[in-house]
Amino acid sequence: MSILTFVYLIGGFILLVLGAEVLVRGAARLAARFGISPLIIGLTVVAFGTSAPEMAVSTQSAFMGQGDIAIGNVIGSNIFNVLVVLGLSALIIPLLVSRQLVRFDVPIMIGAGFLAWFLALDGSYSRLDGLILFTCIVVYTGYLIISSLKAFKPGQISGDDEYSAEINPHRFASLINLAYIAAGLALLVAGSNFLVSGAVTLAQALGLSELVIGLTIIAVGTSLPELATSLIAAWKGERDIAVGNIVGSNLFNLLAVLGLAGLVSPENIAVARSAIEFDFPVMMAVSVACLPIFFSGYRINRWEGAVFLGYYVAYTAYLIMQSNGEPFAHTFADAMFGYVVPLTAITLFVIAARAWRIQRGLPADPSL
């Protein structure tokens, strides 16, 4: 393994982060000028922009025949987004969650995850599977934008965040923002080429499967824009963008990234049996866990953020032990799924049930 491998990896990460930042800035400001609300910007423009690295890497990987990296990148990024990005953001400041997210967008995210998992059960993603997934993201995005524009009043500024601060924009602002978008896309394409090449070489040198590399190193690298965006948004008090960015990014990964990867791949993308039997279920468990946590007072508390982070450490530790053939890996997995996960699920259910009774004005149930 040469120094050039690390140059490709680090250079690819840097180009992806820079490309996503430029793309998000141009696209979000352009959307704000048309009266799209901060929550919708977070769910669509910002989320899709910060997921552009996943799109670039998975599409490039699928086109080059490295399906494990394409699939692992999506699953790993979704797990990282919820457990690490939301976890760290909640540790900075407890995050308020919009009722729209709990009642509409999170259930859609969960449904998209089950759809992607279902389509993978036959062991591959075909072009038809890709078309189904991509059509879903087009319909979802169109619905959100149309709903936001219908609620927009002429002369109204869509938010007070940095993406909608141009009250008196330059007359060439739209062209400037389009230039930002084009530059961001160019950086993303270059970064994805470097990153995929470096990742494949690293996997071969370390004896790790491409799936594990995609689930860990690539997933973390392509999720850096989501991490930076949500942390900064949480710090600035833009909580709608902080949470909406993650929900929207996960939706985009499942529907647009997997969909486009399936459409451009020269042949069906093979899905590893381990991904179907373990990684997809973990991703779905993480997604479903969002509902009771979000619903319990429509906020993510600091202790819940800490729980998220703890689970990510456990998940990553299991992947490393399994890839190294450690015999303790199976014992560790049994302990997690047999004791830790059920206890956490029961705790979340009790908290959500209490919150539901309080919201309905019902007396607290002493048994909960």
C-alpha positions as CSV (number, residue, x, y, z in Angstrom):
1,M,0.0,0.0,0.0
2,S,1.7,3.2,-1.2
3,I,1.5,6.8,0.1
4,L,-0.5,7.5,-3.0
5,T,-3.5,5.6,-1.6
6,F,-3.7,7.9,1.4
7,V,-3.3,10.9,-0.9
8,Y,-6.3,9.7,-2.9
9,L,-8.3,9.1,0.3
10,I,-7.5,12.4,2.0
11,G,-7.7,14.4,-1.3
12,G,-11.0,12.8,-2.1
13,F,-12.5,13.6,1.3
14,I,-11.4,17.3,1.0
15,L,-12.8,17.7,-2.4
16,L,-16.1,16.1,-1.4
17,V,-16.5,18.4,1.6
18,L,-15.6,21.5,-0.3
19,G,-17.9,20.5,-3.2
20,A,-20.8,19.8,-0.9
21,E,-20.3,23.1,0.9
22,V,-20.2,25.1,-2.4
23,L,-23.2,23.2,-3.7
24,V,-25.3,23.6,-0.6
25,R,-24.6,27.3,-0.4
26,G,-25.6,28.0,-4.0
27,A,-28.6,25.7,-4.0
28,A,-30.0,26.7,-0.6
29,R,-29.8,30.4,-1.3
30,L,-31.4,29.9,-4.7
31,A,-34.3,27.9,-3.1
32,A,-34.7,30.6,-0.3
33,R,-35.2,33.3,-3.0
34,F,-38.3,31.3,-4.2
35,G,-39.8,31.3,-0.7
36,I,-39.1,27.7,0.4
37,S,-39.2,27.4,4.2
38,P,-36.2,26.6,6.3
39,L,-37.6,23.1,7.2
40,I,-38.2,22.3,3.5
41,I,-34.7,23.7,2.7
42,G,-33.3,21.3,5.3
43,L,-35.3,18.4,4.0
44,T,-34.5,18.9,0.3
45,V,-31.9,21.4,-0.8
46,V,-29.5,21.2,2.1
47,A,-30.1,17.5,2.7
48,F,-29.7,16.6,-1.0
49,G,-26.6,18.8,-1.3
50,T,-24.9,17.3,1.7
51,S,-25.7,13.8,0.3
52,A,-24.1,14.7,-3.0
53,P,-20.9,12.9,-1.9
54,E,-22.8,9.7,-1.3
55,M,-24.4,10.2,-4.7
56,A,-21.1,10.7,-6.4
57,V,-19.3,7.9,-4.7
58,S,-22.1,5.3,-5.0
59,T,-22.8,6.1,-8.6
60,Q,-19.1,6.0,-9.5
61,S,-18.7,2.7,-7.6
62,A,-21.7,1.1,-9.3
63,F,-20.5,2.2,-12.7
64,M,-17.1,0.7,-12.0
65,G,-18.6,-2.6,-10.8
66,Q,-17.8,-2.1,-7.0
67,G,-21.4,-2.7,-5.8
68,D,-20.4,-3.4,-2.2
69,I,-18.9,0.1,-1.8
70,A,-22.1,1.6,-3.4
71,I,-24.4,-0.3,-1.0
72,G,-22.2,-0.1,2.0
73,N,-21.8,3.7,1.5
74,V,-25.6,4.2,1.7
75,I,-26.3,1.9,4.6
76,G,-23.3,3.1,6.6
77,S,-24.1,6.8,5.9
78,N,-27.7,6.5,7.1
79,I,-26.6,4.8,10.3
80,F,-23.8,7.4,10.8
81,N,-26.2,10.3,10.1
82,V,-28.7,9.2,12.9
83,L,-26.4,7.8,15.5
84,V,-23.4,10.2,15.2
85,V,-24.6,13.4,13.5
86,L,-27.9,13.7,15.5
87,G,-26.2,12.3,18.6
88,L,-23.4,15.0,18.5
89,S,-25.9,17.7,17.6
90,A,-28.1,16.8,20.5
91,L,-25.1,16.9,22.9
92,I,-24.5,20.5,21.8
93,I,-28.1,21.6,22.4
94,P,-31.3,19.5,22.8
95,L,-32.9,19.5,19.3
96,L,-36.6,20.5,18.9
97,V,-38.3,18.3,16.3
98,S,-41.0,19.6,14.0
99,R,-44.4,17.8,14.2
100,Q,-44.3,17.5,10.4
101,L,-41.1,15.4,10.7
102,V,-42.7,13.0,13.2
103,R,-46.0,12.7,11.5
104,F,-44.9,12.6,7.8
105,D,-41.2,12.7,7.0
106,V,-39.8,10.2,9.4
107,P,-42.5,7.6,8.5
108,I,-41.6,8.2,4.9
109,M,-37.9,7.6,5.7
110,I,-38.8,4.4,7.4
111,G,-41.0,3.3,4.5
112,A,-38.2,4.1,2.1
113,G,-35.8,2.0,4.1
114,F,-38.2,-1.0,4.0
115,L,-38.6,-0.5,0.3
116,A,-34.9,-0.5,-0.4
117,W,-34.5,-3.6,1.9
118,F,-37.3,-5.4,0.2
119,L,-35.9,-4.7,-3.3
120,A,-32.5,-6.1,-2.1
121,L,-34.0,-9.4,-0.8
122,D,-33.4,-11.1,-4.2
123,G,-29.7,-10.4,-3.9
124,S,-29.3,-7.5,-6.3
125,Y,-30.6,-4.1,-7.5
126,S,-31.8,-4.1,-11.1
127,R,-32.4,-1.1,-13.3
128,L,-36.1,-1.5,-12.6
129,D,-35.4,-1.4,-8.9
130,G,-33.4,1.8,-9.4
131,L,-36.2,3.3,-11.4
132,I,-38.7,2.6,-8.7
133,L,-36.5,4.1,-6.0
134,F,-35.6,7.2,-8.1
135,T,-39.3,7.8,-9.0
136,C,-40.2,7.8,-5.3
137,I,-37.7,10.6,-4.5
138,V,-38.9,12.7,-7.4
139,V,-42.5,12.4,-6.2
140,Y,-41.6,13.1,-2.5
141,T,-39.5,16.2,-3.4
142,G,-42.1,17.5,-5.8
143,Y,-44.8,17.2,-3.1
144,L,-42.6,19.1,-0.5
145,I,-41.7,21.9,-2.9
146,I,-45.3,22.4,-4.2
147,S,-46.7,22.4,-0.6
148,S,-44.1,25.0,0.4
149,L,-44.7,27.3,-2.5
150,K,-48.5,27.1,-1.9
151,A,-47.9,28.4,1.6
152,F,-45.5,31.1,0.5
153,K,-46.7,34.7,0.5
154,P,-45.2,37.3,-1.9
155,G,-42.5,39.4,-0.3
156,Q,-42.0,36.8,2.5
157,I,-38.5,35.8,3.4
158,S,-38.4,32.1,4.0
159,G,-36.1,32.1,7.1
160,D,-33.5,34.0,9.0
161,D,-30.7,31.5,8.5
162,E,-27.5,32.1,6.5
163,Y,-29.1,30.5,3.4
164,S,-32.0,33.0,3.2
165,A,-30.3,36.1,4.4
166,E,-30.1,37.9,1.1
167,I,-33.0,40.3,1.5
168,N,-31.7,42.6,-1.2
169,P,-29.8,40.2,-3.4
170,H,-27.5,41.2,-6.3
171,R,-29.3,41.3,-9.6
172,F,-27.0,38.5,-10.8
173,A,-27.5,36.5,-7.6
174,S,-29.3,33.6,-9.4
175,L,-26.4,33.3,-11.9
176,I,-23.9,33.4,-9.1
177,N,-25.7,30.7,-7.2
178,L,-25.9,28.5,-10.4
179,A,-22.2,28.9,-10.8
180,Y,-21.7,27.8,-7.2
181,I,-23.8,24.7,-8.0
182,A,-21.8,23.9,-11.1
183,A,-18.5,24.3,-9.2
184,G,-19.7,22.1,-6.4
185,L,-20.7,19.3,-8.7
186,A,-17.4,19.4,-10.4
187,L,-15.5,19.1,-7.1
188,L,-17.8,16.2,-6.1
189,V,-17.1,14.3,-9.2
190,A,-13.3,14.7,-8.8
191,G,-13.5,13.9,-5.1
192,S,-15.5,10.7,-5.7
193,N,-13.0,9.5,-8.3
194,F,-10.1,9.9,-5.9
195,L,-12.0,8.4,-2.9
196,V,-13.3,5.3,-4.7
197,S,-9.8,4.5,-6.1
198,G,-8.1,5.0,-2.7
199,A,-10.8,2.9,-0.9
200,V,-10.5,-0.1,-3.2
201,T,-6.7,-0.1,-2.9
202,L,-7.0,0.2,0.9
203,A,-9.5,-2.7,1.1
204,Q,-7.3,-4.9,-0.9
205,A,-4.2,-4.0,1.2
206,L,-5.9,-4.5,4.6
207,G,-7.7,-7.7,3.5
208,L,-11.1,-6.1,4.3
209,S,-14.1,-6.5,2.2
210,E,-15.3,-3.6,0.1
211,L,-18.6,-3.8,2.0
212,V,-16.9,-3.1,5.4
213,I,-14.8,-0.3,3.8
214,G,-18.1,1.2,2.4
215,L,-19.9,0.9,5.7
216,T,-17.1,2.6,7.7
217,I,-14.4,4.7,6.1
218,I,-16.4,5.7,3.0
219,A,-19.6,6.2,4.9
220,V,-18.0,8.5,7.5
221,G,-16.1,10.4,4.8
222,T,-19.1,11.1,2.6
223,S,-21.2,12.0,5.7
224,L,-18.8,14.8,6.8
225,P,-20.9,17.5,5.1
226,E,-24.0,16.3,7.0
227,L,-22.0,16.3,10.2
228,A,-20.7,19.8,9.6
229,T,-24.0,21.2,8.5
230,S,-26.1,19.8,11.4
231,L,-23.5,20.7,14.0
232,I,-23.2,24.3,12.8
233,A,-27.0,24.5,12.4
234,A,-27.5,23.2,16.0
235,W,-24.9,25.7,17.3
236,K,-26.7,28.6,15.6
237,G,-30.1,27.5,16.8
238,E,-31.3,26.5,13.3
239,R,-32.8,23.2,14.7
240,D,-35.2,22.6,11.8
241,I,-32.2,22.5,9.4
242,A,-30.2,20.4,11.8
243,V,-32.8,17.6,12.1
244,G,-34.4,18.0,8.7
245,N,-31.0,17.7,7.0
246,I,-30.5,14.2,8.5
247,V,-34.0,12.9,7.7
248,G,-33.8,14.3,4.2
249,S,-30.3,13.0,3.6
250,N,-31.3,9.5,4.6
251,L,-34.3,9.6,2.3
252,F,-32.1,10.9,-0.5
253,N,-29.5,8.1,0.1
254,L,-32.1,5.4,0.0
255,L,-34.2,6.6,-3.0
256,A,-32.0,8.8,-5.1
257,V,-28.5,7.4,-4.5
258,L,-29.5,3.7,-4.6
259,G,-31.9,4.5,-7.4
260,L,-29.4,6.3,-9.6
261,A,-26.7,3.7,-8.8
262,G,-29.1,1.0,-10.0
263,L,-29.9,2.9,-13.2
264,V,-26.2,3.6,-14.2
265,S,-24.7,0.3,-13.3
266,P,-23.7,-1.8,-16.4
267,E,-25.3,-4.8,-14.7
268,N,-27.3,-5.6,-11.7
269,I,-25.7,-4.5,-8.4
270,A,-25.1,-7.5,-6.2
271,V,-26.1,-7.1,-2.5
272,A,-24.1,-9.1,0.0
273,R,-26.0,-11.5,2.1
274,S,-24.4,-10.0,5.2
275,A,-25.8,-6.6,4.3
276,I,-29.3,-8.1,3.8
277,E,-29.2,-10.1,7.1
278,F,-27.4,-7.6,9.4
279,D,-26.7,-4.1,8.1
280,F,-30.1,-3.4,6.6
281,P,-31.8,-4.5,9.8
282,V,-29.5,-2.3,11.9
283,M,-30.3,0.6,9.6
284,M,-34.0,0.0,10.0
285,A,-33.8,-0.3,13.8
286,V,-32.0,3.0,13.9
287,S,-34.6,4.6,11.7
288,V,-37.5,3.2,13.7
289,A,-35.9,4.4,16.9
290,C,-36.2,8.0,15.7
291,L,-40.0,7.8,16.1
292,P,-40.3,7.3,19.9
293,I,-37.3,9.6,20.5
294,F,-38.7,12.4,18.3
295,F,-42.2,11.8,19.7
296,S,-41.2,12.1,23.3
297,G,-41.8,15.8,23.6
298,Y,-40.8,16.5,20.0
299,R,-37.2,16.9,21.0
300,I,-33.9,14.9,21.1
301,N,-32.4,15.3,24.6
302,R,-28.7,15.1,25.4
303,W,-29.0,11.7,27.0
304,E,-30.7,10.4,23.9
305,G,-27.8,11.8,21.8
306,A,-25.4,10.0,24.1
307,V,-27.3,6.7,23.6
308,F,-27.1,7.2,19.8
309,L,-23.3,7.7,20.0
310,G,-22.9,4.6,22.2
311,Y,-24.7,2.4,19.7
312,Y,-22.6,3.6,16.8
313,V,-19.4,2.7,18.8
314,A,-20.9,-0.7,19.4
315,Y,-21.9,-1.2,15.7
316,T,-18.4,-0.2,14.4
317,A,-16.7,-2.4,17.0
318,Y,-18.7,-5.4,15.8
319,L,-17.9,-4.7,12.1
320,I,-14.2,-4.6,13.0
321,M,-14.3,-7.7,15.1
322,Q,-16.3,-9.6,12.5
323,S,-13.9,-8.5,9.6
324,N,-10.9,-9.7,11.7
325,G,-12.6,-13.1,12.4
326,E,-12.7,-12.5,16.2
327,P,-14.7,-15.3,17.9
328,F,-16.0,-12.7,20.4
329,A,-17.9,-11.0,17.6
330,H,-20.9,-13.4,17.9
331,T,-21.0,-13.2,21.7
332,F,-20.9,-9.4,21.4
333,A,-23.8,-9.4,18.9
334,D,-25.9,-11.8,21.0
335,A,-25.4,-9.5,24.0
336,M,-26.4,-6.4,22.1
337,F,-29.5,-7.9,20.4
338,G,-30.5,-10.0,23.4
339,Y,-30.2,-7.5,26.2
340,V,-29.0,-3.9,25.3
341,V,-31.3,-3.3,22.3
342,P,-34.5,-4.7,24.0
343,L,-33.9,-2.7,27.1
344,T,-33.4,0.5,25.1
345,A,-36.6,-0.3,23.1
346,I,-38.6,-0.7,26.3
347,T,-37.2,2.5,27.7
348,L,-38.1,4.4,24.6
349,F,-41.6,2.9,24.5
350,V,-42.3,4.0,28.1
351,I,-41.0,7.5,27.4
352,A,-43.1,7.8,24.3
353,A,-46.2,6.4,26.0
354,R,-45.9,9.0,28.8
355,A,-45.4,11.8,26.4
356,W,-48.5,10.7,24.4
357,R,-50.7,10.6,27.5
358,I,-49.4,14.1,28.6
359,Q,-50.1,15.5,25.1
360,R,-53.7,14.0,25.2
361,G,-54.3,15.5,28.7
362,L,-54.6,12.0,30.2
363,P,-53.4,11.3,33.8
364,A,-50.1,9.6,34.0
365,D,-50.2,5.8,34.2
366,P,-48.2,4.7,37.2
367,S,-47.4,1.4,35.5
368,L,-45.4,3.3,32.8
